[in-house]
Amino acid sequence: MREKAAAALHITAQDLLELRVIDEIVPEPAGGAQADHETTAKSLQQALLRTSTTCATSSPNKLVRRRREKYLRIGQFSE
């Protein structure tokens, strides 16, 4: 039921990635995050390190501009 609702509302991880609301999907291990905490933590660590590296190498003005552009894009549709 949850999966159908998420798909109907276009709020699946893939939908949010395509809409550029999120930057990345962090894959879960088989059985879900609760089944393998260590693998989940490592995946999250890698994603956070990628993001923090990008942030650390960008100027504050560039980060603010990109964030502003991202939030202004949310909710805009084109056909």
Buried (B, 14 or more C-beta within 10 A) or exposed (E): EEEEEBEEEEEBBEBBEEBEBBEEEBEBBEEEBEEBEEBBEEBEEEBEEEEEEEEEEEEEEEEEEEEEEEEEEEEEEEE
